Amino acid sequence: MAPNTELGHSHFEAAFRDWTQGLQGAFQQIAIDGKCLRGIARGQHGPVHMVSAFATELGLALGQEKVADKSNEITAITALLNALDVKGCLVILDAMGCQKDVAKTIVERQADYLLAVKDNQPKLRQAAACALMDRPGERVTGAQKGHGRTVLQHVVIAPAEDFVDEAAWPGGKTVGRVDSVRLDGSGQPVVEQRYYLSSRELGAEALAQAVRRHWAIENSLHWCFDVIFHEDQCLLRKDHGPQNFALLLKFALNLLRSSPFQAKKSMRVRRKRAGCDDGQGNRTYLTYQVCRRSFCPQQPDWHSAGSGMRAHLFKI
């Protein structure tokens, strides 16, 4: 009988996490967010939801966890935190991750949290608003300009003690409000207020910087997979194929982003150069296949990779 060469998703993810642990100490902030793989949804197959961890300073993916059927992102976030070494880092999550169990897990893992507080936690939001009432705001340095608009930020911070339930939100030290004022071509300012709770003592500038960095997981990970790698065009549905392929894309993204070769070029250019001849007749064929724009099954380039390679990578 031929040996079993199928690649189990748990072993694949463990190998990826072990690989990224070599970066430990090179980053201090981790953003965690979920993403839906829409291309998989066909017939009886629903979309797959994946929660990813991202080192915002380096722009590198650290791991992922699939949201189980009949479950939610909260369970997947907890599992991902337990699988990663987050000691000493500031873990940032949006309102979906603003949960008591998540905060407790982060503290137990010897890390700090920064949670976006919205209406899904009405008592906590009310407590943060009371703590920040009549507090003077501080305009943080610099303005963000781009896409025809300018964004200014005012930050208000206060100690969380006496306002936030310590038993429910362990380690809570700072509550903050970020008032973003967006100015566009219409001349009418648009104001958005966002509340946060952190287990770390943060100043106004540190809070504003951490909030800005959290958007890196949207701009440098999710957007990149959607626009550069066209992840939603992938139609893999069988077994754990979607998980394995999502992880393979993270391998490729980390390799391309961390490579000093053509570091100033766009991701599109670096992805294309990955398939070029190195001058000695060697061709990084697998990297080329992963990084090409057209990797979905209906494209000829996908079939040229060979059914054997696809079965080894994606069949469970």
N, C-alpha and C positions, 0 to 999 in steps of 0.2 A: 504494500500500500504506500502511495506517495506521501511524503511528510506534509503536514498541514502548514501552509505558508500564509494563511490568512492573517490579516493585521487587525487585532482587536482594538477597538477605540480607546479602552481604558489604558492599555499599554502605550498606545500612541500619545495620548494626552499626558501620561506620566513622563514619557521621554521628553516631550516638549517642555514640561515644567522643569524637569531636571536641567535641561539645556539653558533655560532662561535664568535659573538660580545663580548661574555664573555672573549675572549682572547685579546681584545683591550688593548693596552699598553704593551703587552708581546712581541711584535715584532715591527720592524721598517722598514722592507722591504717586499714588495709584488711583486711577479713575476706574470705576466699575459701572458698566451700563449694558443694557440688553439690546438685541437686534433680531429682527424677524427675517428669516430666509424665505422670501415669498415665492421664488421660482419652483419650489418643491411642491406647492399646493396644487394638486390635481386629483380629481375624483375623491377617492377615500383617503388620500394622503393630504393631511393638513399642513400648514406652514410650520417650520421648525423655529423655535425661539432659542437663541443662544445668548448667554451672559458672558461677557469678556472682561478681562482685567488688562489695563494699559498703563505703562510707565510714561507719564506725561512729559517728563523732562527729556527722555530719550526717544520718544515716539515709537516704542516697541511694545508688541503684545506680550503678555506674560502668561496667559492661560485662558481657558474657556470652560463653561459648564452648560450642558444642554438642559433646558427646562423640561422636566418630565411631563408626560401626558397627564392630564387632570391635576396638574400642580401649577405653581406660579413662580415668578422670578425670585421671590423671597427665599424659597427653599434652595434654589440654584445658587443664589448669592452666598448663602451660608456655607454650602458645600464648597464653593470656589475659595472662599476665605480660609477654610480649614485645609485646603490642598496647597495653598501658597504660603511662602514665608514672607509675612508682611511686617515683621517686627521692626519697630521704629519708624514706620512709614505713616503718612497721613492718607487715609483711605477716604475718597470722596464719592458720594452716591447721590443720585437725584431723589425725588420724592418717593419713588417706588421702593427705594432701599431705606427709607426713613422708618425703620421698624425697631422695636425694643430688642428683639432677639438678635438682629443684625448688629446693633450697637454693642450688645453684650459680647457677641462673638469677637468683634474687633478688639475690644478691651482685653478679652481673654487671650488673644493672639499677640498681646503686647504692642498694639498699634494704636493710633489715634484716628478718630472719625471726624468727618465734616459732612453733615447731612442737610440736604435741602428740605425745608419744612414748608409743607403746603396744607391744603384743606383735608388731606387724608389723615392728618394728625391735628384735629381742631384744638384740643387742649394744649398741646405743645405750641402750636402757632399763637394761641392767645397768650400763653405765658411769655413767649418771646416778644410779642408786641408790648406787653405790660413792662417787661424789663427794659425795653428800648424807648419807652415813652419819655418825651421831653429830654432825651439825650441829644447832645449836639452831634451833628454829622461831620465827617471829615472827607474832603475831596481828595481822592488818591491821585498821585502824580500821573501825568500822561493821559492822552485821549486816544481811543481806538478809532482809526479812520480806515474806511474801505467800503467798496460796493456802493459808493455814492452817499454814504452817511457817516456821521461822527457820533461816537458813544462816549459820554462822560459818566463817571461813577462817583457816587457819594456813599460812604460806608459809615454805619453806626454800629458800635459794639458795646457790650456790657457783660459783666460777670453773670454766669448762669445760676449761681447759688442764690437761694431764697426765692427763686422763680421756677426752676425746673426740678421736677421730682427726681432725686438722686437714685432712688430705688428702681425707677422705671427706665431712666436714662443714665446708666453708670458712667461716672467720670466726666459728666458734662461740665465744662468750665466757661465756655464763651457762647453767647448768642450774638448774632449779628444780622443786620439788614443791609442789603445792597440795593441802592436806588440807581437804576440805570436810566439815563436821559439820552434818548436817541434823537438826533437831528438829521433830517434828510432834506431833499430838495424842496419840499413843500414849505419848509420854514416852521412847521408846527412840531413842537417837541412832544415826544411820546415817553411817558415815565412808566417804568416797571419796577415793582418792589418785590424782592425775594428775601426770605428769612432763612437763617442757617443756625445749626447747633453744632458745636465742636467740643471734643474732649481735650483739645489743646488750647493753651492760651495764645490767642492770635491778636495781633494788632490790626488796624484798619488796612494798611498796605498789604500785610501778609494774607488777610482774608480775601481781599480783592484779587490778588495774584493767584491764589489757590482756585478761586471761582473761575477765573479766566482759563487757567490750565485745564480745568475739568472739560472744557469744550474741545480739548484736543482729541478726546476719544470719538467725538462726533466728526470732527474735521479731518483728522489724520488716520482714523481707523475705519469707521463706518462709511464715510464718504469715499474713501479710497477704494474700499471693496465694492461699493456700488458703481462708481464712475470709472475707475481705472481697471479693476479686475472683472467688472460686470458679474458680480456674484449672483445676483438674482436671475441671471440667465441659465445658471446651472440647474439641470433637471434631475440630478441624482436623488433617488428616493429610497432605494433598497437598503434594508438593514441600517447599519450605521454609516452609510456612505456620506450623507450630508455633514455629519460631525467630522469625519475624517478629512473631507475635502475642505471644510472651513478651517480646520487646523493646518492643513497643508498650505493654504493661502497665508496663514499667519507665519509659517516658516519662511515662505518666499518674501513676505513683506519685511520681516526682521532682517533677512539676509541682504535684501536690496537697500534697506535704510541704513544699516550699520556698516555697509561696505564703504571704504574710502574711495573706491574707484568711481569716478564721475559723480562725486558727492554733491556737486552744485547743480547737477542736472535734475530735471523733473523726474517724477516717478515713472512717467510714461517712457521717457528716454532710457532710464536705467533698466526698466523692464525689457525693453527691446534689445539693449546692448548685452543683456544677460545671455541671449541666444547667439551672439556673434562668435565667430572663430577667434580663438585666442592667439592666432599666429603660428601655432604648432599643430594645427589640424584637429584640435580638441574642441568639442562643442558641448556646452552645458545643456544637453537636450531636455532633461526633466525640468530644470528651472525655466527654460524657454517655454515649454508647454504650459507650465503653471502660470507664467507671467504674460502670456499672450492675451490679447483682448478677447479672442474667440475660443473659449474652452467648452462651450455647451455642446451637447451631443449632436445637434443637427449640423455642426460645422465640420468641414473636412479635416481641419487640423486636429480636432479631438480624436477622430478615428485613426489618424496617422500615428497616434501614441500607442496604439495596439491594445487589443482587448485584454491581453495578458497583464499588461502594466495596470490597467484600470481595475482588473479583478483583484490584483495583489494589494492595491492601495485602498480600495473601497469596499470589497466584499467581506462580510463577516461570517 
